[in-house]
């Protein structure tokens, strides 16, 4: 039963591998590796700044609360409610 799906799975796996390689080559380190392989970029030493301190914000697990505080000062617009006409009984 599994043999009927083998061709579909192979084609899907090949497409997934192509997409993975393309995504890797378009971002960050992958782009640099492709540029090095093609000879567009020269190798440069990375050891000189390897252990430098990086300024990072304090870690917080209260993401929702932090976003709520940031958006609390935004003006809010409520729905416009039409005035209800007053009916008098005669």
Buried (B, 14 or more C-beta within 10 A) or exposed (E): EEEEEEEEEEEEEEEEEEEEEEEBBEEEEBEBEBEEEEEEEEEEEEEEEEEEEEEEEEEEEEEEEEEEEEEEEEEEEEEEEEEEEEEEEE
